[in-house]
């Protein structure tokens, strides 16, 4: 019975999609974005509910930072899912990655390696992730700039419409 309801809901989204554009076409709302945003919120609730015991049992971690960072990362992921503009996409991607490497660094020293001579691999990983994220964000911004110079817009449907036209080269018609 539950599978039939799920198939009905998904087919309703496929057969009757609706797109609502918000904030001057920066964000879009349709069945798929709402469904995936709901999954993100359910996952965030599940993560926060199941990690409370582990956070309170470890005295070296701050209790207020973890739920804030997890909620902030889920907010950036929701923005990333609703993006209808390249700048919103880049903002959501960068914000989500920044909160992730702060979370990685926050849990850097485990109780087993605290006070020993072993290297702190989580701090090294978050710094490497930061550099990789900065480099990839720069490449994405260069690609967005190239798309803008080609199409003179950054809204996804307009870019798709402009780039789907056949290319005409003067002199070769």
C-alpha positions, 0 to 999 in steps of 0.5 A: 500500500505504501509503495502505491502511495509513493508511486502516485505522489512521484507520478503526480510530480512528473505528470503535473509539475509546477514551478514557482519562482521566488525572489526575482527568479533566484529560487525555484519551488516545485515538487522535486525541490520540496521533496528533497528539501523535506528529506534534508530536514528529516535527515538533519532532525535525525542527525541532531537527535542521534548525535546528542548523546555523543556530543554531551559525553565528550567534554572537549566539544562545545555543545552550542556550536554543533547544532548551529553548524549542522542546521546552517549546513542544512540551510545552505543545502536547502538553498542549493537545492532551490537554486535557479540562478548560478550565483545562488548555486555558488553561494549555497555550494560554498556555504555548505562546504565551509560549514562541513570543513568547520564540522570536520575540524571541530571533531579533530582530536579524538579522545584516543589521540589527545595528548599523544604525539600522533598527528591530528589528521582531521585538522589536516583534512579540513585544511586540505578540504579548505584549499581544495574548496577554494580552488574549485570555487574559483574554477566554478566562478570562472565557468560562471563568468564564461557562461555569463559572457556567452548568454548575458544571463545567469538564470538557468532556464534562460541560459538553457534557452540561449545555449540550445539555439543552433550556432551560426558562424558568419560566412559559413551559413 
